[in-house]
Amino acid sequence: MFKTILPVAVALWLALAAIGAWNVVAFAVAALAAVGLGTYLLARAVTEPGQR
């Protein structure tokens, strides 16, 4: 599941960052999304059983 989520997350982050290049509000949303997604993925990697 993690191998599927990561490319999607990266593509979403890059798309939001591209929008944010000309829109400060969209860049702020992209930054918050990246932080939130990173926190979520880190928490799942630590707590999900059977990944080690």
QUILINNOR-V114116 format. One record per pair of residues at least 6 apart in sequence whose ideal C-beta (glycine too) atoms are under 8 Angstrom apart, sorted by the first residue. I is the first residue (numbers start at 1). J is the second residue. If there is no record, write none. Layout:
i,j
I,J
I,J
This chain:
i,j
2,41
2,44
2,45
2,51
5,41
6,41
9,37
9,41
12,33
12,37
13,30
13,33
13,34
13,37
16,26
16,27
16,29
16,30
16,33
16,34
17,27
17,30
19,26
19,27
19,30
20,26
20,27
20,28
20,29
20,30
20,31
21,27
45,51
